[in-house]
Every structure is written in structure tokens, then in C-alpha cells.
Amino acid sequence: MMILIGVILLITNAVSFGLMAHDKRCARQGRWRVPEKVLFLAAACFGGLGGVLGMQLLRHKTKHWFFRVFFPLMLAVQVVAVLLVLRTMVGV
């Protein structure tokens, strides 16, 4: 079960980071962009780490206060949720 949780987290964070990278690439090329609500949805679906890494490593959406505030906040909530689930599974 813990492996499944790890795989799901890996996939959701990779998708979130990939969406940030794709949006940054589209922004540079003047093409259609990924809607901000899609970026938020990806981060909210346990892709918070991928979103935060995308912001920091790609320097993307860092001037938008709502991304600077809510992406790290979503990540913190997700870390706590995962830790609570793992704690419940281990039985501590």
C-alpha cells in the first residue's frame, strides 16, 4: 500500500511539474497557455511538490501572489495528510 501511495504521489507531482514546464514553454513561444485553474487543480490533487518545484526551478508564476501563497500551502497540507495516512497504516 505504501508503494502505491508513493507511485501515485510521484505521478501526480510529475504531472504538476510537467504542466508548469509546458505552460512556461508556451509562454515563451507565444502559444496557448495552460489555464491557471488547471495548474491549481494539478497541485491540489497531491501535486503540490511538483507545482512548487516548477515555480522555483523554472521561475514560473512567481510574480503571482496566489501561486506563491497557495502552492506551498497546498504542499504543506498534503505532507501532513500523507504523514497522517502513513501513521495510521503503521499503527503508531
MMTF fields as JSON, N, C-alpha, C and O atoms, coordinates in Angstrom:
{
  "mmtfVersion": "1.0.0",
  "mmtfProducer": "UNKNOWN",
  "numBonds": 367,
  "numAtoms": 368,
  "numGroups": 92,
  "numChains": 1,
  "numModels": 1,
  "chainsPerModel": [1],
  "groupsPerChain": [92],
  "chainIdList": ["A"],
  "bondAtomList": [4, 2, 8, 6, 12, 10, 16, 14, 20, 18, 24, 22, 28, 26, 32, 30, 36, 34, 40, 38, 44, 42, 48, 46, 52, 50, 56, 54, 60, 58, 64, 62, 68, 66, 72, 70, 76, 74, 80, 78, 84, 82, 88, 86, 92, 90, 96, 94, 100, 98, 104, 102, 108, 106, 112, 110, 116, 114, 120, 118, 124, 122, 128, 126, 132, 130, 136, 134, 140, 138, 144, 142, 148, 146, 152, 150, 156, 154, 160, 158, 164, 162, 168, 166, 172, 170, 176, 174, 180, 178, 184, 182, 188, 186, 192, 190, 196, 194, 200, 198, 204, 202, 208, 206, 212, 210, 216, 214, 220, 218, 224, 222, 228, 226, 232, 230, 236, 234, 240, 238, 244, 242, 248, 246, 252, 250, 256, 254, 260, 258, 264, 262, 268, 266, 272, 270, 276, 274, 280, 278, 284, 282, 288, 286, 292, 290, 296, 294, 300, 298, 304, 302, 308, 306, 312, 310, 316, 314, 320, 318, 324, 322, 328, 326, 332, 330, 336, 334, 340, 338, 344, 342, 348, 346, 352, 350, 356, 354, 360, 358, 364, 362],
  "bondOrderList": [1, 1, 1, 1, 1, 1, 1, 1, 1, 1, 1, 1, 1, 1, 1, 1, 1, 1, 1, 1, 1, 1, 1, 1, 1, 1, 1, 1, 1, 1, 1, 1, 1, 1, 1, 1, 1, 1, 1, 1, 1, 1, 1, 1, 1, 1, 1, 1, 1, 1, 1, 1, 1, 1, 1, 1, 1, 1, 1, 1, 1, 1, 1, 1, 1, 1, 1, 1, 1, 1, 1, 1, 1, 1, 1, 1, 1, 1, 1, 1, 1, 1, 1, 1, 1, 1, 1, 1, 1, 1, 1],
  "groupList": [{"groupName": "MET", "atomNameList": ["N", "CA", "C", "O"], "elementList": ["N", "C", "C", "O"], "formalChargeList": [0, 0, 0, 0], "bondAtomList": [1, 0, 2, 1, 3, 2], "bondOrderList": [1, 1, 2], "singleLetterCode": "M", "chemCompType": "L-PEPTIDE LINKING"}, {"groupName": "ILE", "atomNameList": ["N", "CA", "C", "O"], "elementList": ["N", "C", "C", "O"], "formalChargeList": [0, 0, 0, 0], "bondAtomList": [1, 0, 2, 1, 3, 2], "bondOrderList": [1, 1, 2], "singleLetterCode": "I", "chemCompType": "L-PEPTIDE LINKING"}, {"groupName": "LEU", "atomNameList": ["N", "CA", "C", "O"], "elementList": ["N", "C", "C", "O"], "formalChargeList": [0, 0, 0, 0], "bondAtomList": [1, 0, 2, 1, 3, 2], "bondOrderList": [1, 1, 2], "singleLetterCode": "L", "chemCompType": "L-PEPTIDE LINKING"}, {"groupName": "GLY", "atomNameList": ["N", "CA", "C", "O"], "elementList": ["N", "C", "C", "O"], "formalChargeList": [0, 0, 0, 0], "bondAtomList": [1, 0, 2, 1, 3, 2], "bondOrderList": [1, 1, 2], "singleLetterCode": "G", "chemCompType": "PEPTIDE LINKING"}, {"groupName": "VAL", "atomNameList": ["N", "CA", "C", "O"], "elementList": ["N", "C", "C", "O"], "formalChargeList": [0, 0, 0, 0], "bondAtomList": [1, 0, 2, 1, 3, 2], "bondOrderList": [1, 1, 2], "singleLetterCode": "V", "chemCompType": "L-PEPTIDE LINKING"}, {"groupName": "THR", "atomNameList": ["N", "CA", "C", "O"], "elementList": ["N", "C", "C", "O"], "formalChargeList": [0, 0, 0, 0], "bondAtomList": [1, 0, 2, 1, 3, 2], "bondOrderList": [1, 1, 2], "singleLetterCode": "T", "chemCompType": "L-PEPTIDE LINKING"}, {"groupName": "ASN", "atomNameList": ["N", "CA", "C", "O"], "elementList": ["N", "C", "C", "O"], "formalChargeList": [0, 0, 0, 0], "bondAtomList": [1, 0, 2, 1, 3, 2], "bondOrderList": [1, 1, 2], "singleLetterCode": "N", "chemCompType": "L-PEPTIDE LINKING"}, {"groupName": "ALA", "atomNameList": ["N", "CA", "C", "O"], "elementList": ["N", "C", "C", "O"], "formalChargeList": [0, 0, 0, 0], "bondAtomList": [1, 0, 2, 1, 3, 2], "bondOrderList": [1, 1, 2], "singleLetterCode": "A", "chemCompType": "L-PEPTIDE LINKING"}, {"groupName": "SER", "atomNameList": ["N", "CA", "C", "O"], "elementList": ["N", "C", "C", "O"], "formalChargeList": [0, 0, 0, 0], "bondAtomList": [1, 0, 2, 1, 3, 2], "bondOrderList": [1, 1, 2], "singleLetterCode": "S", "chemCompType": "L-PEPTIDE LINKING"}, {"groupName": "PHE", "atomNameList": ["N", "CA", "C", "O"], "elementList": ["N", "C", "C", "O"], "formalChargeList": [0, 0, 0, 0], "bondAtomList": [1, 0, 2, 1, 3, 2], "bondOrderList": [1, 1, 2], "singleLetterCode": "F", "chemCompType": "L-PEPTIDE LINKING"}, {"groupName": "HIS", "atomNameList": ["N", "CA", "C", "O"], "elementList": ["N", "C", "C", "O"], "formalChargeList": [0, 0, 0, 0], "bondAtomList": [1, 0, 2, 1, 3, 2], "bondOrderList": [1, 1, 2], "singleLetterCode": "H", "chemCompType": "L-PEPTIDE LINKING"}, {"groupName": "ASP", "atomNameList": ["N", "CA", "C", "O"], "elementList": ["N", "C", "C", "O"], "formalChargeList": [0, 0, 0, 0], "bondAtomList": [1, 0, 2, 1, 3, 2], "bondOrderList": [1, 1, 2], "singleLetterCode": "D", "chemCompType": "L-PEPTIDE LINKING"}, {"groupName": "LYS", "atomNameList": ["N", "CA", "C", "O"], "elementList": ["N", "C", "C", "O"], "formalChargeList": [0, 0, 0, 0], "bondAtomList": [1, 0, 2, 1, 3, 2], "bondOrderList": [1, 1, 2], "singleLetterCode": "K", "chemCompType": "L-PEPTIDE LINKING"}, {"groupName": "ARG", "atomNameList": ["N", "CA", "C", "O"], "elementList": ["N", "C", "C", "O"], "formalChargeList": [0, 0, 0, 0], "bondAtomList": [1, 0, 2, 1, 3, 2], "bondOrderList": [1, 1, 2], "singleLetterCode": "R", "chemCompType": "L-PEPTIDE LINKING"}, {"groupName": "CYS", "atomNameList": ["N", "CA", "C", "O"], "elementList": ["N", "C", "C", "O"], "formalChargeList": [0, 0, 0, 0], "bondAtomList": [1, 0, 2, 1, 3, 2], "bondOrderList": [1, 1, 2], "singleLetterCode": "C", "chemCompType": "L-PEPTIDE LINKING"}, {"groupName": "GLN", "atomNameList": ["N", "CA", "C", "O"], "elementList": ["N", "C", "C", "O"], "formalChargeList": [0, 0, 0, 0], "bondAtomList": [1, 0, 2, 1, 3, 2], "bondOrderList": [1, 1, 2], "singleLetterCode": "Q", "chemCompType": "L-PEPTIDE LINKING"}, {"groupName": "TRP", "atomNameList": ["N", "CA", "C", "O"], "elementList": ["N", "C", "C", "O"], "formalChargeList": [0, 0, 0, 0], "bondAtomList": [1, 0, 2, 1, 3, 2], "bondOrderList": [1, 1, 2], "singleLetterCode": "W", "chemCompType": "L-PEPTIDE LINKING"}, {"groupName": "PRO", "atomNameList": ["N", "CA", "C", "O"], "elementList": ["N", "C", "C", "O"], "formalChargeList": [0, 0, 0, 0], "bondAtomList": [1, 0, 2, 1, 3, 2], "bondOrderList": [1, 1, 2], "singleLetterCode": "P", "chemCompType": "L-PEPTIDE LINKING"}, {"groupName": "GLU", "atomNameList": ["N", "CA", "C", "O"], "elementList": ["N", "C", "C", "O"], "formalChargeList": [0, 0, 0, 0], "bondAtomList": [1, 0, 2, 1, 3, 2], "bondOrderList": [1, 1, 2], "singleLetterCode": "E", "chemCompType": "L-PEPTIDE LINKING"}],
  "groupTypeList": [0, 0, 1, 2, 1, 3, 4, 1, 2, 2, 1, 5, 6, 7, 4, 8, 9, 3, 2, 0, 7, 10, 11, 12, 13, 14, 7, 13, 15, 3, 13, 16, 13, 4, 17, 18, 12, 4, 2, 9, 2, 7, 7, 7, 14, 9, 3, 3, 2, 3, 3, 4, 2, 3, 0, 15, 2, 2, 13, 10, 12, 5, 12, 10, 16, 9, 9, 13, 4, 9, 9, 17, 2, 0, 2, 7, 4, 15, 4, 4, 7, 4, 2, 2, 4, 2, 13, 5, 0, 4, 3, 4],
  "groupIdList": [1, 2, 3, 4, 5, 6, 7, 8, 9, 10, 11, 12, 13, 14, 15, 16, 17, 18, 19, 20, 21, 22, 23, 24, 25, 26, 27, 28, 29, 30, 31, 32, 33, 34, 35, 36, 37, 38, 39, 40, 41, 42, 43, 44, 45, 46, 47, 48, 49, 50, 51, 52, 53, 54, 55, 56, 57, 58, 59, 60, 61, 62, 63, 64, 65, 66, 67, 68, 69, 70, 71, 72, 73, 74, 75, 76, 77, 78, 79, 80, 81, 82, 83, 84, 85, 86, 87, 88, 89, 90, 91, 92],
  "secStructList": [7, 2, 2, 2, 2, 2, 2, 2, 2, 2, 2, 2, 2, 2, 2, 2, 2, 2, 2, 2, 2, 2, 2, 2, 2, 2, 2, 2, 2, 6, 7, 7, 7, 7, 7, 2, 2, 2, 2, 2, 2, 2, 2, 2, 6, 6, 7, 2, 2, 2, 2, 2, 2, 2, 2, 2, 2, 2, 6, 7, 1, 6, 6, 7, 2, 2, 2, 2, 2, 2, 2, 2, 2, 2, 2, 2, 2, 2, 2, 2, 2, 2, 2, 2, 2, 2, 2, 2, 2, 2, 6, 7],
  "xCoordList": [0.819, 0.0, 0.861, 0.545, 1.961, 2.827, 3.508, 3.763, 3.8, 4.389, 3.386, 3.752, 2.131, 1.085, 0.947, 0.826, 0.967, 0.892, 2.086, 1.931, 3.26, 4.462, 4.383, 4.775, 3.876, 3.741, 2.729, 2.966, 1.611, 0.589, 1.154, 0.941, 1.872, 2.475, 3.506, 3.576, 4.295, 5.289, 4.617, 5.058, 3.567, 2.864, 2.199, 2.342, 1.476, 0.768, 1.739, 1.466, 2.86, 3.837, 4.563, 4.9, 4.804, 5.415, 4.469, 4.905, 3.187, 2.199, 2.143, 2.124, 2.115, 2.059, 3.289, 3.167, 4.467, 5.694, 5.675, 6.059, 5.23, 5.158, 4.23, 4.527, 3.107, 2.188, 2.821, 2.649, 3.555, 4.249, 5.301, 5.428, 6.048, 7.073, 6.435, 6.93, 5.341, 4.645, 4.112, 4.232, 3.528, 2.997, 4.121, 3.95, 5.247, 6.387, 6.873, 7.154, 6.967, 7.399, 6.425, 6.843, 5.13, 4.123, 4.178, 3.989, 4.436, 4.531, 5.687, 5.556, 6.808, 7.974, 7.735, 8.255, 6.95, 6.727, 5.481, 5.19, 4.74, 3.537, 2.385, 1.528, 2.359, 1.297, 0.232, 0.344, -0.825, -1.891, -1.299, -0.43, -1.783, -1.261, -2.162, -3.328, -1.602, -2.375, -3.168, -2.582, -4.486, -5.271, -4.78, -4.394, -4.801, -4.324, -5.115, -4.561, -6.415, -7.202, -6.739, -6.871, -6.203, -5.66, -4.37, -4.135, -3.54, -2.315, -2.658, -2.025, -3.664, -4.093, -4.691, -4.425, -5.489, -6.095, -5.026, -5.117, -4.022, -2.935, -2.194, -1.851, -1.95, -1.263, -2.158, -1.673, -3.444, -4.371, -4.564, -4.884, -4.373, -4.534, -3.222, -2.736, -2.67, -1.43, -0.236, 0.691, -0.271, 0.874, 1.523, 2.13, 1.391, 1.922, 3.432, 3.939, 4.155, 5.612, 6.029, 6.935, 5.376, 5.687, 5.405, 6.159, 4.313, 3.99, 4.998, 5.423, 5.379, 6.364, 7.722, 8.394, 8.123, 9.393, 9.345, 10.329, 8.211, 8.055, 8.187, 8.81, 7.596, 7.713, 9.171, 9.668, 9.842, 11.197, 12.238, 13.048, 12.222, 13.247, 13.064, 14.039, 11.807, 11.527, 11.282, 11.151, 11.223, 10.896, 9.613, 9.557, 8.598, 7.322, 6.222, 6.111, 5.418, 4.283, 4.731, 3.945, 5.972, 6.478, 6.026, 6.13, 5.537, 5.07, 3.599, 3.096, 2.914, 1.502, 1.404, 1.818, 0.865, 0.828, 0.057, 0.434, -1.023, -1.83, -1.094, -1.358, -0.181, 0.65, 1.708, 1.966, 2.322, 3.36, 2.818, 3.546, 1.539, 0.944, 0.331, 0.623, -0.509, -1.314, -0.57, -0.894, 0.404, 1.146, 1.909, 1.782, 2.697, 3.361, 2.367, 2.61, 1.256, 0.242, -0.364, -0.549, -0.675, -1.201, -0.173, -0.526, 1.086, 2.144, 2.199, 2.302, 2.132, 2.185, 1.005, 1.179, -0.181, -1.369, -1.225, -1.598, -0.69, -0.527, 0.507, 0.33, 1.577, 2.591, 1.976, 2.181, 1.224, 0.566, -0.416, -0.462, -1.203, -2.181, -1.492, -1.938, -0.418, 0.3, 0.911, 0.857, 1.489, 2.062, 1.0, 1.253, -0.181, -1.266, -1.727, -2.002, -1.81, -2.209, -1.157, -1.489, 0.11, 1.184, 1.226, 1.46, 1.001, 0.98, -0.153, 0.016, -1.299, -2.44, -2.141, -2.514, -1.47, -1.15, -0.156, -0.265, 0.809, 1.819, 1.255, 1.693, 0.276, -0.366, 0.307, 0.173, 1.032, 1.725, 0.79, 1.189],
  "yCoordList": [-1.198, 0.0, 1.26, 2.234, 1.237, 2.419, 2.65, 3.79, 1.564, 1.702, 2.346, 3.196, 1.951, 2.54, 4.038, 4.835, 4.408, 5.836, 6.58, 7.673, 5.995, 6.618, 6.791, 7.83, 5.774, 5.842, 6.923, 7.696, 6.971, 7.988, 9.384, 10.277, 9.571, 10.881, 11.247, 12.4, 10.282, 10.523, 10.953, 11.904, 10.261, 10.574, 11.942, 12.746, 12.215, 13.494, 14.665, 15.713, 14.504, 15.585, 15.755, 16.875, 14.666, 14.761, 15.465, 16.277, 15.157, 15.83, 17.315, 18.153, 17.641, 19.039, 19.803, 20.902, 19.218, 19.855, 19.966, 20.995, 18.913, 18.93, 19.999, 20.634, 20.206, 21.267, 22.648, 23.529, 22.822, 24.098, 24.313, 25.418, 23.265, 23.361, 23.65, 24.478, 22.966, 23.187, 24.616, 25.261, 25.108, 26.467, 27.49, 28.474, 27.272, 28.178, 28.185, 29.242, 26.999, 26.892, 27.608, 28.325, 27.418, 28.086, 29.6, 30.344, 30.054, 31.489, 32.099, 33.183, 31.402, 31.912, 31.946, 32.819, 31.0, 30.88, 31.617, 31.641, 32.217, 32.954, 32.056, 32.482, 30.816, 29.875, 29.852, 30.528, 29.043, 28.875, 28.373, 27.502, 28.934, 28.616, 27.626, 27.448, 26.991, 26.116, 27.027, 27.894, 26.849, 27.707, 27.584, 26.505, 28.708, 28.71, 27.757, 27.159, 27.603, 26.673, 25.232, 24.423, 24.895, 23.551, 23.366, 22.3, 24.41, 24.335, 24.162, 23.373, 24.905, 24.77, 23.396, 22.796, 22.898, 21.581, 20.491, 19.589, 20.579, 19.596, 19.648, 18.61, 20.847, 20.982, 20.524, 19.954, 20.767, 20.381, 18.864, 18.331, 18.182, 16.72, 16.038, 15.151, 16.46, 15.939, 16.117, 15.306, 17.202, 17.565, 18.85, 19.582, 19.121, 20.368, 20.491, 21.57, 19.404, 19.449, 19.748, 20.549, 19.112, 19.376, 20.822, 21.428, 21.377, 22.771, 23.727, 24.682, 23.473, 24.335, 24.223, 25.231, 23.001, 22.837, 23.505, 24.102, 23.408, 24.082, 25.589, 26.245, 26.125, 27.572, 27.963, 28.921, 27.225, 27.608, 27.307, 28.171, 26.102, 25.717, 26.387, 26.717, 26.584, 27.167, 28.671, 29.339, 29.194, 30.606, 30.977, 31.915, 30.194, 30.363, 30.655, 29.97, 31.658, 32.072, 32.607, 32.627, 33.031, 33.502, 34.925, 35.351, 35.654, 37.019, 37.067, 38.117, 35.944, 35.875, 35.488, 34.393, 36.368, 36.128, 34.87, 34.149, 34.595, 33.423, 32.122, 31.127, 32.096, 30.909, 30.822, 29.745, 31.967, 31.989, 31.585, 31.021, 31.87, 31.543, 30.146, 29.335, 29.864, 28.649, 27.379, 26.305, 27.459, 26.242, 25.695, 24.507, 26.512, 25.981, 25.567, 24.604, 26.285, 25.916, 24.558, 23.723, 24.339, 23.031, 21.935, 20.839, 22.229, 21.242, 20.89, 19.715, 21.888, 21.633, 20.775, 19.837, 21.089, 20.306, 18.872, 17.927, 18.712, 17.384, 16.561, 15.358, 17.203, 16.483, 15.993, 14.846, 16.863, 16.46, 15.323, 14.367, 15.411, 14.365, 13.026, 11.988, 13.049, 11.808, 11.232, 10.022, 12.08, 11.599, 10.992, 9.979, 11.594, 11.037, 9.684, 8.768, 9.561, 8.284, 7.217, 6.095, 7.574, 6.607, 6.228, 5.07, 7.199, 6.909, 5.939, 5.031, 6.146, 5.264, 3.855, 2.866, 3.774, 2.473, 1.707, 0.49, 2.414, 1.774, 1.433, 0.477, 2.222, 1.942, 2.583, 2.113, 3.659, 4.353, 5.282, 5.954],
  "zCoordList": [0.0, 0.0, 0.0, -0.683, 0.776, 0.819, -0.526, -0.912, -1.235, -2.575, -3.517, -4.329, -3.416, -4.25, -3.976, -4.906, -2.717, -2.362, -2.953, -3.498, -2.847, -3.409, -4.91, -5.442, -5.599, -7.061, -7.453, -8.381, -6.744, -7.031, -6.817, -7.637, -5.717, -5.447, -6.51, -6.938, -6.932, -7.966, -9.276, -9.92, -9.659, -10.907, -10.834, -11.754, -9.758, -9.666, -9.624, -10.21, -8.946, -8.9, -10.23, -10.614, -10.923, -12.253, -13.225, -14.041, -13.14, -13.998, -13.668, -14.57, -12.398, -11.983, -12.477, -13.017, -12.293, -12.772, -14.299, -14.854, -14.967, -16.428, -16.959, -17.97, -16.288, -16.699, -16.534, -17.377, -15.437, -15.228, -16.324, -16.852, -16.664, -17.707, -19.061, -19.825, -19.349, -20.624, -20.71, -21.751, -19.627, -19.619, -19.797, -20.518, -19.159, -19.303, -20.751, -21.315, -21.342, -22.743, -23.668, -24.577, -23.441, -24.266, -24.094, -25.056, -22.871, -22.609, -23.397, -23.965, -23.425, -24.161, -25.66, -26.355, -26.163, -27.601, -28.067, -29.263, -27.14, -27.5, -27.937, -28.711, -27.446, -27.811, -26.729, -25.706, -26.981, -25.997, -24.694, -24.681, -23.603, -22.278, -21.552, -21.904, -20.54, -19.657, -18.722, -18.073, -18.64, -17.734, -16.293, -15.844, -15.578, -14.193, -13.321, -12.397, -13.602, -12.786, -12.978, -12.06, -14.141, -14.366, -13.559, -12.99, -13.516, -12.716, -11.239, -10.537, -10.773, -9.38, -9.112, -8.07, -10.034, -9.856, -9.772, -8.94, -10.63, -10.599, -9.269, -8.703, -8.775, -7.483, -6.34, -5.363, -6.452, -5.379, -5.305, -4.243, -6.41, -6.439, -6.049, -6.751, -4.935, -4.373, -5.299, -5.301, -6.097, -6.932, -6.451, -7.233, -5.154, -4.588, -4.722, -5.028, -4.498, -4.616, -6.051, -6.28, -7.015, -8.418, -8.799, -9.56, -8.266, -8.536, -7.932, -8.581, -6.696, -6.031, -6.724, -6.946, -7.065, -7.784, -9.152, -9.589, -9.824, -11.109, -10.983, -11.818, -9.934, -9.703, -9.465, -10.057, -8.607, -8.202, -9.286, -9.622, -9.828, -10.795, -12.152, -12.828, -12.545, -13.85, -13.777, -14.802, -12.561, -12.327, -13.069, -13.864, -12.764, -13.455, -12.448, -11.431, -12.722, -11.89, -10.519, -9.572, -10.42, -9.133, -8.814, -7.664, -9.782, -9.537, -9.144, -8.743, -9.256, -8.89, -7.418, -7.038, -6.596, -5.153, -4.804, -3.88, -5.533, -5.194, -5.464, -4.79, -6.424, -6.629, -5.532, -4.994, -5.203, -4.165, -2.801, -1.985, -2.548, -1.251, -1.259, -0.38, -2.238, -2.188, -2.598, -2.091, -3.488, -3.838, -2.632, -2.334, -1.927, -0.732, 0.355, 1.082, 0.468, 1.459, 1.127, 2.012, -0.15, -0.563, -0.301, 0.134, -0.565, -0.314, 1.168, 1.522, 2.028, 3.48, 3.927, 4.705, 3.445, 3.797, 3.295, 3.991, 2.1, 1.532, 2.292, 2.482, 2.723, 3.51, 4.818, 5.216, 5.482, 6.732, 6.478, 7.252, 5.403, 5.098, 4.83, 5.318, 4.062, 3.764, 5.037, 5.257, 5.87, 7.122, 8.026, 8.678, 8.077, 8.884, 8.353, 9.129, 7.048, 6.452, 6.737, 7.119, 6.549, 6.815, 8.293, 8.639, 9.145, 10.591, 10.935, 11.749, 10.306, 10.52, 10.007, 10.637, 8.87, 8.296, 9.146, 9.293, 9.705, 10.526, 11.896, 12.535, 12.346, 13.612, 14.806, 15.936, 14.55, 15.649, 16.355, 17.307]
}
